[in-house]
Amino acid sequence: MNRSNGSPSDGSITAPGTAATSAPGAAGAAPSAPDTAGKTLSASDFLQLNPAEAPKGGMADWLARQIRYAVANGLLPAGSRLPATRVLAGELGVSRGVVTEAYRRLTEDGHVAGRGRGGTVVLAAPLARPTERQVTADDGTSGQPGLFTAPPGTGTFDALRAAPARIDLSPGLPDLAAFPRAAWLRAERSVLAGLVPSDFGYGDPRGTPALRRAVARWLALNRGIAADPDEVLIVAGTAQALGLLALVLRDEGVTRIAIEDPGSLGIRQHLHNSGLQSPPVPVDLKGIRVDALRATGARVALLTPAHQFPTGVVLDGGRRRELADWARDGGLIIEDDYDAEHRYDRPPVPALRSTLADHVAYAGSVSKLLAPALRVGWLLAPRRHRSALVDAKRFADLGNAALPQLVLAHLMESGELERHLRFLRRRHRGRRDAMIAAIGARMPGAVVHGAAAGLHLMVTFEAGRDDTALAAAALERGVKVQPLSWHAQREGRPGLVLGYAASTPSDIREGIAVLGDLLR
């Protein structure tokens, strides 16, 4: 495997062209540097910043990058206060607008926040440095090498999340900096003010009536699903929905659930953990091939029809009709509607559940809309499975925590969640466009798939490339990506799955530039 020079072994993050033993512009840098005209530029005591190191025309980008590196290395821990824009601009000898723009970019990506008279404060925590006890992949190796030197195991995603990197282009990572904290706090105060003592007791294992009503309305408006609140089961995210379904279906004698190929490695791992096989069914430009699904003999299929993961293909009308015929012959469809709300260049696609209620178990969550940390999702199952699923949920945990459910219901009913979705669509569209433009400029020959919706892109290359080696080399350079081969059970074209929701346009451009350099 060809590996490029990467971050130092102690886990510190170094800027391109800087020594691994020093922070950006840190000790050892001259306090000032002459420019080509012989003028002396100012330098700042803050992080020993030297503006002579900035590329021409890129001062704001450079300044934001230096502060990000300082946060990653622990030089600026959470709670640190940045210098006032006027003060730092004066020290650096640049316009105040340069510093203001750099702070704006840091605020946008969640590294800092303005506190009024309290100044601009660091929010992000430094990257964890490797310790003797590291998260490992199943092959028993520690740290980054184990991620890519063996087939992905059950600890792979944990290890990848723990691996230090300055730019994270992992798919499935939502924009956590955009979480609507103020709206959540307002809703929480309003909910708490209206509760009576009995509301703090044990509740319905199906979920609070308020959230089940709100979810039913949300799905009717946004996904074309007509459902009664009594059909809604509140769960701890899609992962629990799959676990409950696997338990119930296994009791009915189901041993295999067919899945799309390529398809989510995480989904496959969940099914295998539940003791179920996952025969692969190929996906083409029209979606899952129903003829191949029939050939597997499986009576249950797990699909992502609105935005197939990872290709981004939308299941077309002809395939929907074929799939409906398959389901009416005795098949059950598990519809994972993981990011259907995030669309940009195409009209909404109705959920399969909207026309096949008796044959579809529909799973959704707020993980991509708000945050995975909430662990709130929903499951709508055919009538014949509902009672068993409620029993499974009851014995799993007696039901989700009630307070977050009530706050989420308030956000849904008040219109705050819809406003947040509109905000995210605008923000994600800009980041997606930045990624597509960067790929076009820096990765010639790469083919982009699935750009019209979602939070990620898939890119493929000509046959013969090793996408795991590319992902490993990128991580050595401080950029996290996932190889397409992780998500495939059959041989296919090499590629990468790239998330854009959680990264700023400048970070996206820098990350794609690293990938382009490695490809060349």
Long-range contacts (C-beta under 8 A, 24 or more apart in sequence): 1-148, 1-149, 1-466, 1-469, 1-472, 1-473, 2-469, 2-473, 3-472, 3-473, 3-476, 4-473, 4-476, 4-477, 4-518, 5-476, 5-477, 6-473, 6-475, 6-476, 6-477, 6-478, 7-164, 7-476, 7-477, 7-478, 9-130, 10-129, 10-130, 11-127, 11-128, 11-129, 11-130, 11-164, 12-72, 12-73, 12-129, 13-69, 13-72, 13-73, 13-127, 13-164, 13-165, 13-166, 13-478, 14-69, 15-65, 15-66, 15-69, 23-47, 23-69, 23-70, 23-73, 23-75, 24-49, 24-65, 24-66, 24-69, 24-70, 25-49, 25-50, 25-53, 25-66, 26-75, 29-53, 41-92, 41-93, 42-90, 42-91, 42-92, 42-93, 43-91, 43-92, 44-83, 44-88, 44-91, 44-92, 45-91, 46-82, 46-83, 46-88, 46-91, 47-75, 47-76, 49-91, 49-92, 51-92, 51-93, 51-94, 59-94, 59-98, 60-98, 60-99, 60-101, 60-102, 60-105, 61-102, 61-105, 61-506, 63-92, 63-98, 63-99, 63-102, 64-102, 64-103, 64-105, 64-106, 64-506, 65-506, 65-510, 67-102, 67-106, 67-111, 67-112, 68-106, 68-111, 68-166, 69-166, 71-111, 71-122, 71-124, 71-126, 72-126, 72-127, 72-164, 72-166, 73-126, 73-127, 74-126, 74-127, 76-122, 76-126, 77-122, 77-125, 77-126, 78-122, 78-123, 78-124, 78-125, 79-121, 79-122, 80-121, 80-122, 81-118, 81-119, 81-120, 81-121, 81-122, 82-112, 82-119, 82-120, 82-121, 82-122, 84-119, 105-504, 105-506, 108-177, 108-504, 109-177, 109-503, 109-504, 109-507, 110-176, 110-177, 110-178, 127-164, 127-165, 128-162, 128-164, 129-164, 130-164, 134-159, 134-162, 135-159, 135-162, 144-472, 144-475, 144-476, 145-472, 147-471, 147-472, 147-475, 148-468, 148-469, 148-471, 148-472, 148-475, 148-483, 149-472, 152-265, 152-486, 154-269, 154-273, 156-265, 156-486, 157-266, 160-480, 160-482, 163-475, 163-480, 164-478, 165-475, 165-478, 165-479, 165-480, 166-478, 166-479, 166-507, 167-478, 167-479, 167-480, 167-503, 167-507, 167-508, 167-510, 167-511, 167-514, 168-480, 168-499, 168-502, 168-503, 169-479, 169-480, 169-481, 169-498, 169-499, 169-500, 169-503, 169-508, 169-511, 170-480, 170-481, 170-482, 170-499, 170-502, 171-309, 171-310, 171-455, 171-456, 171-482, 171-497, 171-498, 171-499, 172-266, 172-368, 172-455, 172-456, 172-499, 173-455, 173-499, 173-501, 173-502, 174-367, 174-368, 174-369, 174-370, 174-371, 174-372, 174-455, 174-501, 174-502, 175-424, 175-427, 175-428, 175-501, 175-502, 176-371, 176-502, 177-502, 178-420, 178-423, 178-424, 178-427, 179-370, 179-371, 180-370, 180-411, 180-416, 180-420, 183-411, 183-416, 183-420, 184-407, 184-411, 187-407, 187-410, 187-411, 187-414, 187-416, 188-403, 188-407, 190-410, 191-403, 191-406, 191-407, 191-410, 192-403, 195-406, 199-402, 200-402, 202-398, 202-399, 203-399, 203-402, 204-399, 205-390, 205-393, 205-394, 205-398, 205-399, 206-230, 206-232, 206-233, 206-234, 206-390, 206-393, 206-399, 207-232, 207-233, 207-234, 207-378, 207-399, 207-400, 207-405, 208-234, 208-402, 208-405, 208-406, 208-409, 210-405, 210-406, 210-409, 210-410, 211-405, 211-406, 211-408, 211-409, 211-412, 213-409, 214-408, 214-409, 214-412, 214-413, 215-378, 215-412, 217-412, 217-413, 218-412, 218-417, 219-351, 219-364, 219-380, 222-341, 222-348, 223-337, 223-340, 223-348, 223-350, 223-351, 223-353, 223-354, 223-364, 224-348, 224-350, 224-351, 224-354, 225-351, 225-353, 225-354, 225-362, 225-380, 226-354, 227-353, 227-357, 227-380, 231-380, 231-381, 231-386, 232-378, 232-379, 232-380, 233-378, 233-379, 233-380, 233-381, 233-386, 233-389, 233-390, 233-393, 234-376, 234-377, 234-378, 234-399, 234-400, 234-405, 235-363, 235-377, 235-378, 235-379, 235-393, 235-400, 236-375, 236-376, 236-377, 236-397, 236-400, 237-365, 237-367, 237-372, 237-375, 237-376, 237-377, 238-336, 238-338, 238-363, 238-364, 238-365, 238-367, 238-377, 239-270, 240-375, 240-377, 240-396, 241-363, 241-365, 241-377, 241-378, 241-379, 242-267, 242-270, 242-271, 242-274, 242-302, 242-334, 242-363, 243-270, 243-274, 243-396, 244-379, 244-389, 244-392, 244-393, 244-396, 245-334, 245-361, 245-363, 245-379, 245-381, 245-385, 245-389, 246-270, 246-271, 246-274, 246-275, 246-276, 247-274, 247-392, 248-385, 248-388, 248-389, 248-392, 249-276, 249-300, 249-332, 250-274, 250-275, 250-276, 251-388, 254-299, 254-300, 256-296, 256-297, 256-298, 256-300, 257-298, 257-300, 257-301, 257-302, 257-334, 258-293, 258-296, 258-298, 258-300, 258-301, 258-302, 259-301, 259-302, 259-303, 260-288, 260-302, 260-303, 260-304, 260-308, 260-309, 261-488, 261-489, 261-490, 262-310, 262-311, 262-484, 262-487, 262-488, 262-489, 262-492, 263-304, 263-308, 263-309, 263-310, 263-487, 263-488, 263-489, 264-304, 264-309, 264-310, 264-487, 265-486, 265-487, 267-302, 267-336, 268-489, 271-302, 278-489, 280-488, 280-489, 280-490, 282-490, 283-308, 283-311, 283-313, 284-313, 285-313, 286-313, 286-315, 286-316, 286-318, 286-319, 287-313, 287-314, 287-315, 287-316, 287-319, 288-315, 288-319, 288-323, 289-319, 290-319, 290-322, 290-323, 290-325, 290-326, 291-322, 293-323, 293-326, 294-326, 299-330, 299-331, 299-332, 300-331, 300-332, 300-333, 300-334, 301-326, 301-331, 301-332, 301-333, 301-334, 302-333, 302-334, 302-336, 303-333, 303-334, 303-335, 303-336, 303-352, 304-335, 304-336, 304-337, 304-338, 305-335, 305-349, 305-351, 305-352, 306-337, 306-340, 306-349, 306-351, 306-453, 307-338, 307-339, 307-340, 307-342, 307-343, 307-349, 307-450, 307-453, 307-454, 308-450, 309-338, 309-487, 310-450, 310-456, 310-458, 310-484, 310-487, 310-497, 311-449, 311-450, 311-458, 312-449, 312-450, 312-451, 312-452, 312-453, 312-454, 312-456, 312-457, 312-458, 313-449, 313-450, 314-346, 314-349, 314-452, 314-453, 315-349, 315-352, 320-352, 320-355, 323-352, 324-355, 324-356, 324-359, 327-356, 327-359, 327-360, 328-359, 331-359, 332-359, 332-360, 332-361, 332-382, 333-359, 333-360, 333-361, 334-360, 334-361, 334-363, 335-360, 335-361, 335-362, 335-363, 336-363, 337-362, 337-363, 337-364, 338-364, 338-365, 338-367, 338-368, 339-368, 339-453, 339-454, 339-455, 340-364, 340-453, 341-368, 341-369, 341-421, 342-368, 342-424, 342-425, 342-428, 342-453, 342-454, 342-455, 342-501, 343-425, 343-452, 343-453, 343-454, 344-425, 344-428, 344-429, 344-432, 344-452, 344-453, 345-451, 345-452, 345-453, 346-452, 346-453, 353-380, 357-382, 358-382, 358-383, 361-385, 366-408, 368-455, 368-501, 369-417, 369-420, 369-421, 369-424, 370-408, 370-417, 370-420, 374-404, 374-408, 375-400, 376-400, 376-404, 376-405, 376-408, 424-501, 428-455, 428-500, 428-501, 430-505, 431-500, 431-501, 431-503, 431-504, 431-505, 431-508, 432-457, 432-500, 434-500, 434-505, 434-508, 434-509, 435-498, 435-500, 435-508, 435-512, 438-508, 438-509, 438-512, 438-513, 439-512, 441-516, 442-512, 442-513, 442-515, 442-516, 442-517, 443-512, 443-515, 443-516, 443-519, 445-519, 446-519, 455-499, 455-500, 455-501, 456-497, 456-498, 456-499, 456-500, 456-501, 457-497, 457-498, 457-500, 458-484, 458-495, 458-496, 458-497, 458-498, 459-495, 459-496, 459-498, 460-484, 460-493, 460-494, 460-495, 461-493, 461-494, 461-495, 461-519, 462-493, 463-493, 463-494, 464-494, 465-494, 466-494, 467-494, 467-495, 467-496, 470-494, 470-496, 470-515, 470-518, 470-519, 471-496, 473-518, 474-511, 474-514, 474-515, 474-518, 477-514, 477-518, 478-514, 479-511, 479-514, 479-515, 481-511, 481-515
